[in-house]
Amino acid sequence: GDRLICYSDGKKRGYFNAFTGKIAIEPSFNRAWVFSDGIAAVEKDGGIIFIDHDGKQVIHKSFEFSYLSDGYCFHNGYSIIAWGNCHFGLINKKGEWVLPPKYLDLRRGINGYWIVKDKDGYGLVDDSMKMVLPCKYLYIEMDEKDL
């Protein structure tokens, strides 16, 4: 639902306006992801930063790139960030950890829930970062018709 679309010139990635076709942010990034909640993740100087529609950095931290990440998209103000080899947490749009990077798996559920996994099993966290189901289940899957 965003007006800026990621593209590649064959070497670098940038963004163009979906409605006008004009380049909005020149291709200058090794990697770039879709805009979500008004910001997008890009790789700059070997780290992941978040930019606005003008290409300005809006989260003044850099995160390490990981192939394990969920595309660096924000949902309801939060983004899953992979930390190290296999730990996941959530950041807010200020770049602050709202759910520390201590989980072995972290997935977006539905209706504001997040599915987390630690060494003891799967659990469920709501958008206020309150644990609503403890990490003790073999697996959790959410289906909209069940809510």
Order of alpha helices (4+ residues) and beta strands (2+ residues): beta-beta-beta-beta-beta-beta-beta-beta-beta-beta-beta-beta-beta-beta
